[in-house]
Amino acid sequence: MAQPASIDPTKMGEGRAIAVLTSGGDAQGMNAAVRATVRVGIYTGAKVYFVHEGYQGLVDGGDYIRLATWESVSMMLQGGTVIGSARCQDFRTREGRTKAACNLVKLGITNLCVIGGDGSLTGANAFRTEWSGLLADLVKAGKITAAEAKSSSHLNIVGMVGSIDNDFCGTDMTIGTDSALHRIIEIVDAITTTAQRYAWSPSGIYLMDRLRAFILEVMGRHCGYLALVTALACGADWVFIPEMPPDEGWEQHLCRRLTDQRGRGSRLNIIIVAEGAIDRNGKAITCENIKELVSKKLGIDTRTTILGHVQRGGTPSAFDRILGSRMGVEAVMALLEAKPDTPACVVSLSGNMAVRLPLMECVQVTKDVTTAMAEGRFEDAVKLRGKSFENNWNTYKMLAHVHPPDTKSNINIAIVNVGAPCAGMNAAVRSTVRVGLLQGHQILAVHDGFDGLAHGMIEPIGWSAVAGWTGKGGSNLGTKRSLPHEFMEEISLSITKFNIHAIVIIGGFEAFVGGLEMVQAREKYEELCIPLVVVPATVSNNVPGSDFSIGTDTALNTITMTCDRIKQSAAGTKRRVFIVETMGGYCGYLATMAGLASGADAAYIYEEHFNIHDLEVNVEHLVEKMKTTVKRGLILRNEKCNANYTTDFIFSLYTEEGKGVFDCRKNVLGHMQQGGTPSPFDRNFATKMGIKSVLWLTDKLKECYRHGRIFANSPDSACVLGMKKRSLVFQPLEELKDQTDFEHRIPKIQWWLKLRPILKILAKYKINLDTTEKAALEHVIKKTGLVP
């Protein structure tokens, strides 16, 4: 465990001033970053200023640069940027930057936090580089004194990338990208339903699909990230991205692809086009070009849709709010820890970790992508975009193949869904099936969990059978909570009967326990000595061996959007506190992260013990809050956080203690958290998990093939596939057993508990923030291996 920080975090910012501005196009989630920067800055003792209207406000000064207060960033988690982000020509001139420097010096501001795209961040670094020269000019012109120049001798710059394009190299996801994907996928899902119509027959009404193709253009300028992930999330037939133009003769290839899909029974084709898509000669590829080709060559009813600025609007996703909040905290710490020789940095996301990267290295690599594309080095361009982009491209390429090999492997892999259904399960099954078929295997679908495995509810499943599954919630295979120990002998007989060589178990804690039971039963049942992999899929996010589970992001968005509506209902009433109960079993992930995303005042969870005194402190905190301009409160409670302090008890306590100050309402969200269509994150994550599991099983089967048969009894032949920090890793079930609290169905160590202090600080609780585990400055250029 980290030792307490030597410097009190609440005094780190004393005597310091921070300005925060947003620049460039609006991106959903910017407000969350601004809110966190302001509140954590105030928490450290610093003065924090808003710069309204971006760099233009920095140049104009006056009322455009205002002191921020705690209350001034309340109720701003929704929407783009409330402080404005006007594009500014004046700042591009030396004269404009001189005015901006003067305005900052007069207010004693030497720390600047910029939220914007690569152009905005490059401008900030140029400003920092010129700083000493600008001060000298101001002293010479008599605009500032020598003493003022000396006290402001160094300008610290920290950037956060806010852009829906996700075109800034060095980060897995920029603020606003996930929200844009939500808008795109909502529209894609809606558009595809227009290809369906109902017809009447004497036996009743039935559904009849039209033969139709949809071509959708998405934003991204010269970056294909949005188009690529959209293609993965909706199971598109083709995607055009600028980083990897199609080969010569792509027109014929596209027509063959669509014809093959029709031959397989598909009645609907989807083609995604990035707005900067080009061919190998640099000629633009547009929706109209493709429509003309498809409609004339194939005679398919083809429709085009250009999504435009609808992708920038709407409400920020839970992911973007949490990302913005985490980046805001990290930005303040980076500013206050900076020294004169510290290069300007950008705070970024790698996996689930906050990192700091040299700003100009990121900018350089971003420029190198453009250079590589201009020179026709498209493979390099994809690599320079980063590991996340490259993985997405490789995943798309793999699933784009529709011809399983003629040579079969004689391997049978079974897929079973276990536990409560959740969004994303079907996407994992789809990619598992299709990649398994591409490997030459036969894939067996097991219906109704381990119960179905025991009773022979097993059948082969083909390529077309999983068409359209990516966007469907729940579990199409059916799932139950039954565990293998109830019928282990029957399961062993089914494995023999159906000649099953490996198993993919997709589910929650029951999947983990079930897999472990099968491993432990190997000594008695030799038929169980086959490789198996557990793919975590549960809203609770409580599977050992993985930081994230499929389905959790969808549930988190459902909770966050519901909390938004609940809070909005008090906008007119005021003086109201809402108690909201979330799912998760004993795991407090949903309550904590939803609290961070929705701006909750407290989140009660099992992992963090609380007593009646803590409840009293929370009530008093809300009483004080009602004296400010913010007259509403939100309390989240995990369903099993405490057997005695139930939702009804907490509601009654708050109601009684808040008499005359505020009134209370309670909401138990229930199973709505398990429903709905999967979020873009869950679709993409599930797709990758399914692919990774099959490829791992294929390699493991080769290792375990002995004397003409499969025999796997080593610990590493039965693993959990999980996201750990920055990568997908396989961990043996036996090793994870010691890291598991089986009574409460949670891992003993959970990474997200480190984020709980942020939740409390942003709610204005006076607690200590451990600053010893800070993000180190990493280098981007060395990672790519392509830039000298």
ROTOR-985696 format. One record per residue (C-alpha): x, y, z; residue in three letters. Coordinates in steps of 0.25 Angstrom, whole numbers, padded with zeros to 4 digits, always signed. Layout:
<recs>
XYZALA/...
</recs>
This chain:
<recs>
+0000+0000+0000MET/+0005+0014-0003ALA/+0010+0023+0008GLN/+0003+0036+0011PRO/+0008+0047+0002ALA/+0019+0056+0009SER/+0011+0069+0004ILE/-0003+0071+0008ASP/-0011+0071-0005PRO/-0020+0081+0001THR/-0009+0091+0001LYS/-0002+0088-0012MET/-0008+0099-0019GLY/-0007+0110-0009GLU/-0002+0123-0015GLY/-0004+0117-0029ARG/-0014+0121-0040ALA/-0020+0112-0051ILE/-0027+0116-0063ALA/-0036+0105-0071VAL/-0041+0107-0085LEU/-0047+0099-0096THR/-0044+0101-0111SER/-0048+0096-0124GLY/-0060+0088-0127GLY/-0069+0084-0115ASP/-0068+0070-0110ALA/-0077+0063-0100GLN/-0070+0061-0087GLY/-0062+0074-0087MET/-0071+0079-0076ASN/-0067+0068-0067ALA/-0053+0071-0070ALA/-0055+0086-0066VAL/-0063+0082-0054ARG/-0052+0073-0049ALA/-0041+0083-0052THR/-0048+0094-0044VAL/-0053+0086-0032ARG/-0039+0079-0030VAL/-0032+0092-0033GLY/-0040+0098-0021ILE/-0038+0086-0013TYR/-0023+0088-0014THR/-0024+0102-0009GLY/-0022+0108-0023ALA/-0030+0119-0030LYS/-0036+0114-0042VAL/-0041+0123-0054TYR/-0050+0120-0065PHE/-0046+0126-0079VAL/-0059+0127-0087HIS/-0059+0126-0102GLU/-0045+0119-0103GLY/-0033+0126-0108TYR/-0041+0138-0112GLN/-0045+0140-0097GLY/-0030+0139-0093LEU/-0027+0150-0103VAL/-0039+0159-0100ASP/-0037+0157-0085GLY/-0047+0165-0075GLY/-0060+0158-0072ASP/-0055+0146-0081TYR/-0046+0142-0070ILE/-0054+0140-0058ARG/-0051+0133-0044LEU/-0058+0120-0043ALA/-0066+0115-0031THR/-0070+0102-0026TRP/-0085+0104-0029GLU/-0081+0110-0043SER/-0078+0096-0048VAL/-0091+0089-0043SER/-0101+0083-0052MET/-0091+0083-0064MET/-0088+0069-0066LEU/-0098+0069-0078GLN/-0095+0075-0091GLY/-0083+0080-0099GLY/-0075+0092-0092THR/-0082+0103-0084VAL/-0070+0112-0084ILE/-0070+0113-0099GLY/-0059+0109-0109SER/-0059+0119-0120ALA/-0048+0118-0131ARG/-0038+0130-0130CYS/-0030+0136-0141GLN/-0024+0147-0132ASP/-0017+0136-0124PHE/-0009+0132-0136ARG/-0002+0145-0136THR/+0009+0150-0127ARG/+0001+0162-0124GLU/-0011+0153-0119GLY/-0002+0144-0111ARG/+0005+0156-0104THR/-0009+0161-0100LYS/-0012+0148-0095ALA/+0001+0147-0087ALA/-0002+0161-0081CYS/-0016+0156-0076ASN/-0011+0144-0069LEU/+0001+0152-0062VAL/-0009+0162-0057LYS/-0017+0151-0050LEU/-0005+0144-0045GLY/-0008+0131-0054ILE/+0004+0123-0058THR/-0003+0110-0060ASN/-0012+0107-0072LEU/-0021+0095-0075CYS/-0025+0094-0089VAL/-0036+0084-0094ILE/-0037+0083-0109GLY/-0031+0076-0121GLY/-0017+0075-0126ASP/-0017+0089-0132GLY/-0022+0096-0119SER/-0011+0088-0111LEU/+0000+0091-0121THR/-0004+0106-0120GLY/-0003+0105-0105ALA/+0011+0099-0106ASN/+0015+0110-0115ALA/+0010+0120-0105PHE/+0018+0114-0094ARG/+0031+0114-0103THR/+0029+0129-0105GLU/+0026+0132-0091TRP/+0039+0138-0086SER/+0040+0147-0099GLY/+0025+0151-0098LEU/+0028+0156-0083LEU/+0040+0163-0088ALA/+0032+0171-0098ASP/+0021+0174-0088LEU/+0032+0179-0078VAL/+0038+0188-0089LYS/+0025+0193-0093ALA/+0021+0197-0079GLY/+0009+0187-0079LYS/+0015+0179-0067ILE/+0025+0182-0056THR/+0039+0175-0055ALA/+0034+0169-0042ALA/+0021+0163-0049GLU/+0030+0157-0060ALA/+0039+0151-0049LYS/+0027+0145-0041SER/+0021+0139-0054SER/+0034+0135-0061SER/+0030+0121-0065HIS/+0016+0116-0071LEU/+0012+0102-0068ASN/+0003+0095-0079ILE/-0005+0082-0078VAL/-0014+0078-0089GLY/-0026+0069-0089MET/-0031+0064-0103VAL/-0045+0067-0105GLY/-0049+0063-0119SER/-0059+0053-0125ILE/-0050+0049-0136ASP/-0040+0042-0127ASN/-0029+0046-0136ASP/-0019+0050-0126PHE/-0008+0039-0125CYS/-0004+0034-0111GLY/-0018+0032-0105THR/-0027+0021-0106ASP/-0039+0030-0106MET/-0041+0045-0106THR/-0052+0052-0098ILE/-0064+0052-0107GLY/-0061+0040-0115THR/-0070+0030-0108ASP/-0082+0039-0108SER/-0081+0041-0123ALA/-0081+0026-0124LEU/-0093+0026-0116HIS/-0100+0036-0126ARG/-0095+0028-0138ILE/-0100+0014-0133ILE/-0113+0019-0129GLU/-0115+0025-0143ILE/-0110+0012-0149VAL/-0119+0003-0141ASP/-0131+0012-0145ALA/-0128+0013-0159ILE/-0126-0002-0161THR/-0140-0005-0156THR/-0146+0003-0168THR/-0141-0009-0176ALA/-0152-0017-0169GLN/-0166-0017-0172ARG/-0178-0026-0168TYR/-0187-0034-0177ALA/-0200-0041-0175TRP/-0203-0056-0178SER/-0215-0065-0175PRO/-0206-0071-0164SER/-0204-0057-0157GLY/-0194-0045-0158ILE/-0180-0048-0161TYR/-0167-0040-0163LEU/-0161-0038-0177MET/-0148-0031-0180ASP/-0146-0023-0192ARG/-0134-0024-0200LEU/-0127-0011-0197ARG/-0113-0006-0195ALA/-0110+0006-0186PHE/-0097+0015-0187ILE/-0094+0024-0175LEU/-0084+0035-0175GLU/-0078+0038-0161VAL/-0069+0049-0156MET/-0054+0048-0153GLY/-0047+0058-0163ARG/-0035+0050-0167HIS/-0036+0039-0156CYS/-0044+0027-0158GLY/-0046+0023-0144TYR/-0061+0026-0143LEU/-0064+0019-0156ALA/-0056+0007-0152LEU/-0062+0005-0138VAL/-0076+0007-0144THR/-0073-0004-0154ALA/-0069-0013-0143LEU/-0081-0009-0134ALA/-0092-0011-0145CYS/-0085-0023-0152GLY/-0084-0015-0165ALA/-0080-0021-0178ASP/-0070-0011-0182TRP/-0063+0001-0176VAL/-0055+0012-0184PHE/-0044+0019-0175ILE/-0034+0029-0180PRO/-0022+0021-0173GLU/-0024+0009-0181MET/-0030+0012-0195PRO/-0036+0000-0202PRO/-0027-0007-0212ASP/-0029-0005-0227GLU/-0041-0012-0233GLY/-0049-0010-0219TRP/-0061-0007-0227GLU/-0062-0022-0232GLN/-0058-0027-0218HIS/-0069-0019-0211LEU/-0079-0024-0221CYS/-0075-0039-0219ARG/-0075-0037-0204ARG/-0089-0032-0204LEU/-0093-0043-0214THR/-0087-0053-0205ASP/-0095-0048-0193GLN/-0108-0048-0201ARG/-0105-0062-0204GLY/-0103-0066-0189ARG/-0117-0060-0187GLY/-0114-0046-0183SER/-0125-0036-0187ARG/-0118-0024-0182LEU/-0104-0018-0185ASN/-0097-0007-0177ILE/-0085+0001-0182ILE/-0078+0011-0173ILE/-0070+0023-0180VAL/-0061+0032-0172ALA/-0063+0046-0177GLU/-0048+0046-0181GLY/-0048+0033-0189ALA/-0039+0032-0201ILE/-0035+0022-0211ASP/-0020+0018-0214ARG/-0019+0030-0223ASN/-0023+0040-0213GLY/-0037+0042-0219LYS/-0049+0044-0210ALA/-0058+0032-0208ILE/-0072+0038-0205THR/-0086+0032-0201CYS/-0091+0036-0215GLU/-0080+0029-0222ASN/-0083+0016-0215ILE/-0098+0017-0216LYS/-0097+0019-0231GLU/-0087+0006-0232LEU/-0096-0003-0223VAL/-0110+0001-0229SER/-0105+0000-0244LYS/-0096-0012-0243LYS/-0105-0020-0233LEU/-0119-0014-0234GLY/-0120-0012-0219ILE/-0129-0002-0213ASP/-0118+0007-0207THR/-0120+0019-0198ARG/-0109+0029-0193THR/-0109+0036-0179THR/-0098+0047-0176ILE/-0099+0048-0161LEU/-0092+0062-0159GLY/-0092+0069-0146HIS/-0103+0061-0140VAL/-0090+0053-0135GLN/-0086+0064-0127ARG/-0099+0066-0119GLY/-0107+0059-0109GLY/-0103+0055-0095THR/-0089+0051-0091PRO/-0088+0036-0089SER/-0084+0031-0075ALA/-0070+0027-0081PHE/-0067+0041-0085ASP/-0072+0047-0072ARG/-0063+0038-0064ILE/-0051+0040-0074LEU/-0053+0055-0073GLY/-0053+0055-0058SER/-0041+0046-0057ARG/-0033+0054-0067MET/-0037+0067-0060GLY/-0032+0062-0046VAL/-0019+0057-0053GLU/-0017+0070-0060ALA/-0018+0078-0048VAL/-0007+0069-0041MET/+0002+0070-0053ALA/+0001+0085-0053LEU/+0004+0086-0038LEU/+0015+0076-0039GLU/+0022+0083-0051ALA/+0036+0089-0050LYS/+0042+0099-0060PRO/+0049+0088-0068ASP/+0036+0079-0069THR/+0031+0079-0083PRO/+0017+0082-0086ALA/+0009+0069-0085CYS/-0004+0063-0089VAL/-0012+0054-0079VAL/-0017+0042-0086SER/-0024+0029-0085LEU/-0016+0016-0087SER/-0025+0003-0084GLY/-0032+0008-0071ASN/-0019+0016-0067MET/-0017+0030-0067ALA/-0004+0034-0073VAL/+0004+0047-0076ARG/+0011+0048-0089LEU/+0020+0059-0095PRO/+0010+0068-0103LEU/+0019+0071-0115MET/+0023+0056-0116GLU/+0008+0053-0118CYS/+0006+0065-0128VAL/+0018+0060-0136GLN/+0013+0046-0137VAL/+0000+0051-0141THR/+0006+0059-0152LYS/+0014+0046-0156ASP/+0001+0039-0158VAL/-0003+0050-0169THR/+0011+0049-0175THR/+0010+0034-0176ALA/-0003+0034-0182MET/+0002+0045-0192ALA/+0014+0036-0196GLU/+0005+0024-0198GLY/+0011+0017-0185ARG/-0003+0012-0180PHE/+0002+0001-0172GLU/+0011+0011-0164ASP/-0001+0020-0163ALA/-0009+0010-0156VAL/+0002+0006-0147LYS/+0005+0021-0143LEU/-0010+0023-0139ARG/-0007+0014-0128GLY/-0009+0000-0122LYS/-0024+0002-0120SER/-0026+0006-0134PHE/-0018-0005-0140GLU/-0025-0015-0132ASN/-0038-0010-0137ASN/-0033-0011-0151TRP/-0028-0025-0150ASN/-0041-0029-0143THR/-0049-0023-0155TYR/-0041-0030-0165LYS/-0043-0043-0158MET/-0058-0042-0158LEU/-0059-0037-0172ALA/-0055-0050-0177HIS/-0068-0058-0181VAL/-0062-0071-0186HIS/-0058-0081-0176PRO/-0046-0090-0181PRO/-0050-0103-0188ASP/-0040-0111-0180THR/-0047-0114-0166LYS/-0039-0116-0153SER/-0048-0126-0148ASN/-0049-0118-0135ILE/-0062-0115-0128ASN/-0063-0103-0119ILE/-0075-0101-0110ALA/-0081-0088-0106ILE/-0089-0086-0093VAL/-0095-0074-0087ASN/-0096-0075-0071VAL/-0103-0066-0061GLY/-0111-0054-0063ALA/-0112-0049-0077PRO/-0106-0035-0080CYS/-0104-0026-0092ALA/-0092-0031-0101GLY/-0093-0046-0099MET/-0098-0048-0113ASN/-0087-0039-0119ALA/-0077-0048-0112ALA/-0084-0061-0117VAL/-0084-0055-0131ARG/-0069-0052-0132SER/-0066-0066-0125THR/-0075-0073-0135VAL/-0069-0066-0148ARG/-0055-0066-0144VAL/-0056-0081-0140GLY/-0062-0084-0153LEU/-0050-0077-0160LEU/-0041-0085-0152GLN/-0047-0097-0158GLY/-0054-0102-0146HIS/-0069-0106-0144GLN/-0076-0098-0133ILE/-0086-0103-0124LEU/-0097-0094-0118ALA/-0101-0099-0104VAL/-0115-0094-0100HIS/-0118-0090-0085ASP/-0105-0091-0079GLY/-0099-0102-0071PHE/-0113-0108-0070ASP/-0113-0109-0086GLY/-0099-0115-0086LEU/-0103-0126-0077ALA/-0116-0129-0084HIS/-0111-0129-0098GLY/-0117-0116-0102MET/-0106-0114-0112ILE/-0106-0112-0127GLU/-0096-0107-0138PRO/-0097-0092-0141ILE/-0093-0085-0154GLY/-0088-0072-0160TRP/-0102-0067-0164SER/-0108-0071-0151ALA/-0101-0060-0143VAL/-0104-0049-0153ALA/-0109-0037-0146GLY/-0106-0041-0132TRP/-0096-0030-0129THR/-0106-0020-0126GLY/-0116-0029-0119LYS/-0117-0029-0103GLY/-0119-0041-0094GLY/-0115-0055-0098SER/-0120-0062-0111ASN/-0114-0075-0106LEU/-0122-0075-0093GLY/-0115-0075-0080THR/-0117-0080-0066LYS/-0110-0079-0052ARG/-0109-0094-0050SER/-0095-0099-0047LEU/-0087-0111-0052PRO/-0086-0118-0039HIS/-0101-0121-0040GLU/-0099-0130-0052PHE/-0084-0132-0054MET/-0086-0146-0059GLU/-0096-0142-0069GLU/-0087-0131-0074ILE/-0076-0141-0076SER/-0085-0150-0084LEU/-0089-0139-0093SER/-0075-0135-0095ILE/-0072-0149-0100THR/-0086-0150-0108LYS/-0084-0137-0116PHE/-0068-0139-0117ASN/-0066-0125-0110ILE/-0051-0122-0110HIS/-0052-0108-0104ALA/-0062-0099-0097ILE/-0064-0084-0097VAL/-0072-0080-0084ILE/-0078-0066-0085ILE/-0084-0060-0073GLY/-0082-0054-0059GLY/-0078-0060-0045PHE/-0086-0073-0048GLU/-0077-0075-0061ALA/-0064-0073-0052PHE/-0069-0082-0042VAL/-0074-0092-0052GLY/-0061-0092-0059GLY/-0054-0094-0046LEU/-0063-0106-0043GLU/-0060-0113-0056MET/-0045-0111-0054VAL/-0046-0117-0040GLN/-0054-0129-0045ALA/-0044-0133-0055ARG/-0038-0143-0046GLU/-0051-0151-0046LYS/-0056-0148-0060TYR/-0045-0149-0071GLU/-0055-0144-0081GLU/-0053-0130-0074LEU/-0038-0130-0078CYS/-0041-0120-0089ILE/-0037-0105-0090PRO/-0047-0095-0086LEU/-0048-0080-0085VAL/-0057-0071-0077VAL/-0061-0058-0083VAL/-0066-0048-0073PRO/-0080-0043-0076ALA/-0088-0037-0065THR/-0094-0024-0061VAL/-0088-0025-0047SER/-0073-0025-0052ASN/-0069-0035-0041ASN/-0062-0046-0049VAL/-0048-0048-0043PRO/-0037-0046-0053GLY/-0043-0035-0061SER/-0044-0020-0059ASP/-0056-0019-0068PHE/-0067-0029-0071SER/-0076-0029-0084ILE/-0089-0022-0081GLY/-0084-0013-0070THR/-0083-0001-0079ASP/-0097-0002-0084THR/-0103-0003-0070ALA/-0094+0009-0065LEU/-0100+0017-0076ASN/-0114+0013-0072THR/-0112+0017-0058ILE/-0105+0030-0062THR/-0116+0034-0071MET/-0127+0031-0061THR/-0120+0039-0050CYS/-0119+0051-0060ASP/-0134+0050-0062ARG/-0137+0048-0047ILE/-0128+0061-0044LYS/-0135+0069-0055GLN/-0148+0066-0048SER/-0143+0074-0036ALA/-0139+0086-0044ALA/-0152+0093-0042GLY/-0156+0087-0028THR/-0142+0089-0022LYS/-0138+0085-0008ARG/-0139+0070-0011ARG/-0130+0058-0009VAL/-0132+0045-0017PHE/-0128+0032-0012ILE/-0125+0022-0023VAL/-0122+0007-0022GLU/-0113+0001-0032THR/-0110-0014-0035MET/-0097-0021-0034GLY/-0099-0031-0023GLY/-0088-0028-0013TYR/-0079-0021-0023CYS/-0080-0006-0023GLY/-0074-0003-0036TYR/-0087+0002-0043LEU/-0091+0010-0031ALA/-0077+0017-0030THR/-0075+0019-0045MET/-0090+0024-0047ALA/-0087+0033-0035GLY/-0075+0039-0042LEU/-0083+0040-0055ALA/-0095+0046-0050SER/-0089+0056-0039GLY/-0094+0048-0027ALA/-0092+0053-0013ASP/-0089+0039-0007ALA/-0089+0025-0012ALA/-0091+0014-0001TYR/-0084+0001-0005ILE/-0080-0012+0002TYR/-0065-0011+0000GLU/-0065+0002+0008GLU/-0071+0000+0022HIS/-0080+0011+0027PHE/-0087+0013+0040ASN/-0098+0022+0046ILE/-0088+0033+0048HIS/-0084+0033+0033ASP/-0099+0034+0030LEU/-0100+0046+0039GLU/-0088+0053+0033VAL/-0095+0051+0019ASN/-0108+0057+0024VAL/-0101+0069+0030GLU/-0093+0071+0017HIS/-0106+0072+0009LEU/-0112+0081+0019VAL/-0100+0091+0017GLU/-0102+0089+0002LYS/-0116+0093+0002MET/-0111+0107+0007LYS/-0104+0109-0006THR/-0109+0111-0020THR/-0109+0096-0022VAL/-0122+0091-0016LYS/-0122+0076-0019ARG/-0115+0064-0015GLY/-0113+0050-0021LEU/-0109+0038-0012ILE/-0106+0024-0019LEU/-0107+0011-0011ARG/-0102-0002-0016ASN/-0112-0013-0013GLU/-0104-0021-0004LYS/-0096-0011+0003CYS/-0101-0013+0017ASN/-0112-0023+0022ALA/-0117-0013+0032ASN/-0115+0000+0025TYR/-0125-0003+0014THR/-0130+0007+0004THR/-0143+0008+0012ASP/-0135+0011+0025PHE/-0126+0021+0018ILE/-0138+0028+0012PHE/-0146+0029+0025SER/-0133+0034+0032LEU/-0131+0045+0022TYR/-0146+0048+0022THR/-0146+0050+0037GLU/-0133+0057+0038GLU/-0135+0066+0026GLY/-0149+0071+0031LYS/-0151+0086+0028GLY/-0138+0086+0020VAL/-0141+0076+0009PHE/-0150+0065+0005ASP/-0146+0051+0000CYS/-0150+0042-0011ARG/-0145+0028-0014LYS/-0143+0020-0027ASN/-0140+0005-0028VAL/-0135+0003-0042LEU/-0136-0012-0043GLY/-0135-0020-0055HIS/-0135-0009-0065MET/-0120-0008-0063GLN/-0119-0022-0070GLN/-0127-0018-0082GLY/-0125-0010-0094GLY/-0116-0011-0106THR/-0101-0012-0104PRO/-0093+0001-0103SER/-0082+0003-0114PRO/-0072+0000-0104PHE/-0079-0013-0100ASP/-0080-0017-0114ARG/-0066-0015-0118ASN/-0060-0021-0105PHE/-0069-0033-0106ALA/-0065-0035-0121THR/-0050-0034-0117LYS/-0052-0044-0105MET/-0059-0054-0114GLY/-0048-0054-0124ILE/-0037-0054-0114LYS/-0043-0066-0107SER/-0044-0075-0120VAL/-0030-0071-0124LEU/-0025-0075-0111TRP/-0032-0088-0110LEU/-0027-0092-0124THR/-0013-0090-0119ASP/-0016-0097-0106LYS/-0022-0109-0114LEU/-0009-0111-0122LYS/-0001-0111-0109GLU/-0011-0121-0102CYS/-0011-0131-0114TYR/-0004-0144-0110ARG/-0005-0158-0115HIS/-0016-0155-0124GLY/-0025-0148-0114ARG/-0027-0135-0106ILE/-0023-0136-0092PHE/-0022-0123-0084ALA/-0020-0124-0069ASN/-0010-0113-0066SER/-0015-0100-0059PRO/-0012-0091-0071ASP/-0022-0099-0079SER/-0034-0093-0072ALA/-0033-0078-0072CYS/-0041-0065-0070VAL/-0039-0055-0081LEU/-0039-0041-0075GLY/-0035-0027-0077MET/-0024-0024-0067LYS/-0019-0009-0068LYS/-0014-0008-0082ARG/-0016-0021-0089SER/-0025-0034-0090LEU/-0018-0045-0082VAL/-0021-0060-0079PHE/-0020-0064-0064GLN/-0022-0078-0059PRO/-0035-0080-0051LEU/-0027-0088-0040GLU/-0018-0076-0038GLU/-0030-0066-0037LEU/-0036-0075-0027LYS/-0028-0069-0016ASP/-0031-0055-0020GLN/-0046-0057-0019THR/-0056-0054-0008ASP/-0066-0066-0011PHE/-0075-0062+0000GLU/-0078-0048-0005HIS/-0075-0052-0020ARG/-0065-0041-0022ILE/-0050-0040-0025PRO/-0041-0037-0012LYS/-0034-0026-0020ILE/-0042-0016-0028GLN/-0035-0005-0036TRP/-0047+0004-0037TRP/-0047+0006-0021LEU/-0035+0016-0024LYS/-0045+0025-0031LEU/-0054+0027-0019ARG/-0047+0039-0013PRO/-0049+0046-0026ILE/-0064+0044-0024LEU/-0063+0050-0010LYS/-0055+0061-0014ILE/-0064+0065-0025LEU/-0075+0065-0016ALA/-0068+0075-0006LYS/-0064+0065+0005TYR/-0051+0069+0012LYS/-0043+0056+0011ILE/-0028+0053+0007ASN/-0025+0049-0007LEU/-0013+0040-0008ASP/-0003+0046-0018THR/+0008+0036-0017THR/+0003+0027-0028GLU/+0004+0038-0039LYS/+0005+0036-0054ALA/+0019+0036-0059ALA/+0023+0044-0072LEU/+0023+0033-0083GLU/+0029+0035-0097HIS/+0021+0032-0110VAL/+0031+0032-0121ILE/+0039+0021-0115LYS/+0026+0012-0114LYS/+0023+0013-0129THR/+0036+0009-0134GLY/+0034+0016-0147LEU/+0039+0030-0143VAL/+0054+0032-0142PRO/
</recs>
